[in-house]
């Protein structure tokens, strides 16, 4: 297992818990694309029904085999990633 080498403070404010979850996942997805990293560890610093602060840690990735295009909210408050991604073990560019 690789040691996390990317870290970011993520602060999200949203009108309710469902929007908070969707907004948090969208922020981590954006970070993944910008930083070319996979984020899988977080330490919650502060959480309420409308605000979430977290130290998020991840590992660098040289490229992704597929992109996750978006995080969406479905009826009955289900949250789903549209397309799962896996880390490329080789080199290459991000899609």
Buried (B, 14 or more C-beta within 10 A) or exposed (E): EEEBEBBBEBEBEBEEBEBBBBBBBBBBBEBBEEBBBBBEEBEEEEEEEEEBBBEBBBBEBEBBEEBBEEBEBEEEEEEEEEEEBEBBEEEEEEE
